[in-house]
């Protein structure tokens, strides 16, 4: 196996593990912060949050492709008023799930969060 495919399979495994965590945590634990998800995944530095965001981006692409609510909407930044980081909104707009107009994204995000929470296993 090449180094690139080993890295990709590791990233997919982390994304799958992140999905399992987000599907099974109690409703009272939501939303989770990126750091809380990293801890639940057992990640340690370096690049802890970067690995979490890479996994969440993979989940966003999967969910949009499958027509499911984006489970990544359940993860928020520690700072940012209980909202995901900017990259979430950028990718969600790129994927056509949220409006490109930032002024309309907050309401659309809240609906996506509600749908993702309702769709959990």
GITADA-V128082 format. One record per helix or strand of 3 or more residues. SS is the DSSP state (@ for helix, = for strand). FROM is the first residue (numbers start at 1). TO is the last residue. If there is no record, write none. Layout:
# GITADA-V128082
SS:FROM:TO / SS:FROM:TO
This chain:
# GITADA-V128082
@:3:24 / @:27:29 / @:34:40 / @:48:66 / @:71:74 / @:86:94 / @:102:119
